[in-house]
């Protein structure tokens, strides 16, 4: 694996703004709110391609504890679901997460699955949740219509292009997702702007 790419803080596009910087060896996810627009100013990746699009933070209540039921199911929306973003919670405490292969695991989960393409979630706990405990699933859904895959030569540097045409993403409850090739590393610079009232 290559060393992480570095974006210069002195480039024109970045100097005009108070940019935020993220460097990662995994999928980079930046979430805004319904009042925030993310603008991508610079991007470098060690790979030859990168995907850019909009993701949604999702939350679904799949049940309420009754001291007897240990299995809960539900159907997530805003598909497909991004791998490694699914968490199962009881009363806002994380009890399990997905492993990127469709399995949900945790100390108090005996079996669990998520189908990333259709959104089906099935979780069985080692013991039934207590009376009135709320079981929820949080996850990141992906807006396929917004997705763009940009291909070039490795290492791919979009900073010069973005200087003249920055990517702007805004959808209610959505935010920017930058997804490098598997095993590749990426650095980005971005700003967040609030929408006018």
Secondary structure as GFF3:
##gff-version 3
##sequence-region A 1 197
A	DSSP	alpha_helix	12	15	.	.	.	ID=ss1
A	DSSP	beta_strand	20	24	.	.	.	ID=ss2
A	DSSP	beta_strand	28	29	.	.	.	ID=ss3
A	DSSP	beta_strand	36	45	.	.	.	ID=ss4
A	DSSP	beta_strand	49	64	.	.	.	ID=ss5
A	DSSP	beta_strand	71	75	.	.	.	ID=ss6
A	DSSP	beta_strand	87	90	.	.	.	ID=ss7
A	DSSP	beta_strand	93	98	.	.	.	ID=ss8
A	DSSP	beta_strand	104	105	.	.	.	ID=ss9
A	DSSP	beta_strand	109	114	.	.	.	ID=ss10
A	DSSP	beta_strand	120	125	.	.	.	ID=ss11
A	DSSP	beta_strand	134	151	.	.	.	ID=ss12
A	DSSP	beta_strand	156	157	.	.	.	ID=ss13
A	DSSP	alpha_helix	159	164	.	.	.	ID=ss14
A	DSSP	beta_strand	167	169	.	.	.	ID=ss15
A	DSSP	beta_strand	174	180	.	.	.	ID=ss16
A	DSSP	beta_strand	186	194	.	.	.	ID=ss17
###
